[in-house]
Amino acid sequence: MACHELVAFVHQDVYLHSIERLVHAGAAFEDGVWGLLGANGVTHQGENVGRMRDRAQVIGHHRPTPVDVDSVDEVLFLAPRDLVLKHPLTEEPELAWHAYAVEYGLRLRRFGKRVGAVDLGITHNSLTVNLAKLDVAHRRVGSTYPRELPIHTTCGVIGSSKARWRSLRMVREHGWRLRWLRHSLLAARVRRRIDVPVVLSDIRHEVDLVPFSRTSPLYLFNLDNAGGFAEYSSAPLRLTRYGRPVIMSTGSSLPDVIARVSELPESARTLVVGVGLDDLADFVTGCGRERNWLVGIHPAEIWLLGGAGANELPREWSRPEAVPLAFGGTRS
C-alpha cells in the first residue's frame, strides 16, 4: 500500500523528532548500494552505533553518515519499497517479535546489498524489556545463516559460545557481586566529589520506579556531548509512561543542561542523565545548593535525581545490589 520510494518500519512507541532527518538519511539509497538502514545497530566489532534516546538514556555512537553493521534494531529501519516487494520481510513465527530486521539484513546482504546504521534522532519510549523467546529467534537466525556467525545484535551475539563456568550455581547466584564491587568503587569516587547519596541502578530499566505523577511530572534532561541527538531534540518533548507525564529535553553541553535545570523550581522532580564524573561538582553547584540530589550509577552512565524525587526513594533501591559497598544505605 505504500506509495513512496522508501518504506519505514517503526515501532508503535517511537517518537520521530525530525522527519527531515529521515528524508536526508534516505538519500543514501539513491546509488542502490544500501539495502537497509536502521536508527541503531551493532558493527561486527560489537560497537553500538546510531544516536537515539532509549527510554531515559541516549545510546549509540554518533554516526552522521551510514556505517556498515552486522544488524539493525527493529525499533526503526528504512528500506526501498521495490526491494521490500521483491524480498518481503519474513513472516516466520519464530521471528514474529524479535530479530526480523536482523534476518532481513542478512538476507539482503546475500544479494549484495549493504546494511547500515545512522543517526536518525528518535526517542524509543519503551515501557518494557520483552525478551520472551529471544533465544528462539536467535537460534533460528543462526541456523539459517551459519556462515555469517557470529552475528552481533543489540540483544546479544548470535553464535557466541557460552562459557561453562557461567552456568555454575555459584556464578548464577553471586555473579552480580563482581559488578557491584566495580560500581561501588565508582560510587566512592562520586562521594569524593560531592557529598550526596548514591545508588547502583540502571535508570533505563528503573525509570518508572522514580516517584512522579500526573500532577508532578518528571523532567528528564539528557546531556549529549558527543552530538548526533541534541540537534534534533533540543525542544522539550512531553510523553507519558503508564499515564504519567515525562517532559524530555536534551542539551549539547553541561552549561546548557545546567541552565535548563535552573529554570525549574527546586522541588521539581528532575532526572539528568549523561553527566560525567568530573562534571558532578560543577553541575550541583551550578544548579543551586538548595536542590536535593541523588546520584545513580550503572555500567554506561551516571545520572542524577533531583528535587522532591531525591527524598522519596523506592524500596527497590535498598536491595543489596543497589547499595554501594560501605555506604550502609542510600541516605548515609
N, C-alpha and C positions, 0 to 999 in steps of 0.2 A: 504493500500500500504506500510505501514511501515514494516520494516524487522527486527528491533531490539526489545529487550525485553521491553524497556521503550519508551514512546511517550512524547514529549514535545510540549505543545501548547503555542505559543509565539506570542505576538502582533507584528505587522509589524514595529513598531517604537522602538524596543528594541535592545540594543547592549549587546552582551554577552562578558564580559571581560575575562571569564575563562571557556572554555569548560570542563577543568579538574574538576572544582568545581561542575559542573552539574553531571559529572560521579561519583565523590566522594559522593555527596548527594544521587545519585541514588542507592548507596549500601544499603541504609536504607530499600529498598523494598525487600531485599533478604529473610527476615524472614516471609514475607507475611502478616505482621501486618498492614503496611501503605497502604492505597489505593490511596492517593492523597497528594502531597507535592507542595507548592507554594513558590514563591520568596518573598511573602509578604502576611500577613494575620492578623486577629484580634482574640484574645482569647475571652473566654466568660466573662472575666473581663474587656474587652474593650481595651486591650493593643495591639498596633500595633507592630508586630514582623516580622523580616526578613529585613536585611540591604540592601538597594538599593538606587540608585540615581533616584529621580523623578524630571525630568527637571533640576532645578538648586540646589536642596536640597537633602541631604542624609537623608532618613527617616527610621523608623523601629528600634526596639530594637535589639541588637546583639544577634543572636541565631545560634551558630556554628553547633548545632545538632537540629533535628526536635523537635518542641513542638506542642502540640495539639491546634487547633484553631477552632472557630465557622465556619470560612470560609476563603478561599484564594481569592486573587485578580486574575482577568483573565489575568493580564499582562504576567505571565509565570507560568505554573504549569506542573508537571510531573505525569504520571500515567502508570501502567503496561499495555502493549499492549493487553494482553489477557483479562484483566479486561475491557478495553475500547471496545473491540469487543463484549464481553458478555453484557456489560451495556453501550451502546453508549451515548455520550453527547446528551442532549435534542435538538430538533430542533423546539421547540415551538416558534412561532413568538414573544410572549411577552418577551422571553429571548434571542432574537437573538443578542442583543448587550450587555446588562447588565445581570449580575448575573447568567450566565450559569454555571460558576465554583462554585458559591455559591450553586446552586441547585444540582450540581453533587456531591459535598462533602456531602450534607445532605442525598442524596440517597445512597451513598456508606457507610455512617455511619450506615444506617439501615441494611446493610449487614454485619455489624461487623467490618468494616474497619476504621482505624484511618485517620484523616485528619489533616495535619500539615503545618507549615511554617518553612523555614530555610534560612540562608544566602546563596544567590546564586551569589552575585556580578554582578548585571546587572545595566544598565542605561536605563531608560524609557524616551526617548526623545519626549514626547508627545507635540503636538502643540496646542491642545485644551483641554478643560474640557467639555466633552459631557455628560450632564445629562438629555438629552431628553428621556422621557418615563422611567426614572429610577424608578419613583413611581409605574408605571405599572408593571415593573419587580418585584419589592419588594412585591407588593400586591399578585402577582402570586405565588411567593415563600412562602409567609406567609400563603396563603390559602391551599397550597399543604402540608406544614409541620407545622400545627398549634401546635403540641405537643412540637416542638423544640423552640418555641418563648420564649423570644426574641432572635433574631439571629444577632450577631454583624458582620458587614461587613466594608470594607474600605470606603464605601459610606453611612454609617449611620447604625442605628439599625432597623431591620425589626421587627415590632410588638410592638414598643415603643409607648406609648400613648403621644400625643401632648397636652401640657397644653393649655387650652382655652385662657389664657391671651396672648399667643404668637400670636394669630390671631387678637388681637385688633389693630385697625388702628394706634394708637399712638406707639405701640410696633413695628409694621412693619415699620413705617416711621422713628422712632427715636431710635430703639434698638441698632443701631451701636454706639450711643454716649457712652454707658457704656464701650464698648470695647475700644473706642477712649480715654476715660479718663484713663483707666487702662494702655494702651500703652503710653499715654502721661507721666505718672509717670515714666515709664521705660526710656522714652526719656530724662527726666530731669536727671536721674541717669547717662545716657550716657554722657550728656553735662558736668556733673561734672568731668568726667574722661578725656574727650577730647573735645576740642572746635571746633566741625565740625557741618555742617548742619545735620539734622535728618529728615527722612520721615517715615511715617507709611505705609508699603506696604508689601504684601505677594509676595515675589520675585518668588515663584513657578508659580504664576498666571500672574505676570507682568514682567517677564524677557525680554519679547520681546519688552517692552517699552524702554529698555536701548538702547541708540544710538550707534549701531555698524553696520558695513557694510562688504561687500566682501573685501574691501581694508583695513579695520580697524577692525579686528576680536575682539570678546570678549574672554578674558582669564578668565575662571572660575576655582576657587580653592575651594575645599571642605575640611574642617577640620574634620577628623574622629577620635576624641579622643576615642570613645567607641570601635573602631575596628569592623571588620566584613565586611568592604568595601575597605578600603585603601590598604589592602594586595593584592587585585585583580585588583586595578585600579590606581596604582601609576604612570604608564607611561602616558604621555599626549595623549588624545583622541580627534580627530578632527571630529566633527559632524556639521551639518548645521541646522538652524532654518529659514524657509522661504527663503532659499538660502543664508543666512548669516552665516559665519563660527563661531563656538564656540569651543575653544580649552580647554578641560576639564582635570583637574588634581586633585589628592587627596593627602593630607598629613596626616600623623598619629599623628603629634604633631604641636604645634604652631611654634617652631623654624623651622620645616620642611617647613611649608607654607610660613613663612617669607623669608626663603632662596629662595624659588621658585619665589615669587613675586619680590624679589630684583633683580632677573636676568633680569627682563623686563625693557624697557625704562619707564621713569616716565610718559610719555604721553599715554602708552598702556591702553586700556580700560579693567579694571580689576574688576572682581566680586569675592569677598571672602565670603563664606557662612559657618556659624557654629562657629564663634569666640565668646567666652564668654564675658560677661560684664567686668569681671576683667582682661581680656586679651587685651582690646582695646588699652590702653596706650602703652603697650609693643609692640603690633603689629604695630601701627602707627609709633612709634619711630624706631622700627627695620627695617621698610620698607623705611625709609628716610623721613625727614620732608618736603622735597620739593614736595612730591607727594600729590595731592589733594585727599580728601576723603569725602564721604557722607556715613552716617550710616542709615541703614534701619531696621525697627522693625516690626515683626508680631508675632503671638502667640507662635510659636515654635522655632524661630530662630532670631539671629542678623546677619545682613550681611553688607558688606561694598562695595561701588562702588568707584573705584579709577581711576586716570588718567584723560584723556580728558572727559570721560563719566560723571565724577562728576560735571562738569561745564555745561553740556548740558542736563538739566533735562526735561523730558516730561511734558506736561501741566497737565496730569492726577495726577501728584504728587503735584499739587497746589490745588486740591479739598479739601473741609473742612475736610473730614475724613482722609486725608493723612497728614495734617499739625498738629503737636502736639500742645497741649494747651500752650499758652503763648510764642510760638516760632514765631508767626507772619509771617511765611513763611519759606520755606526750606533753604533760604540763610541768615536768620537772625543770 
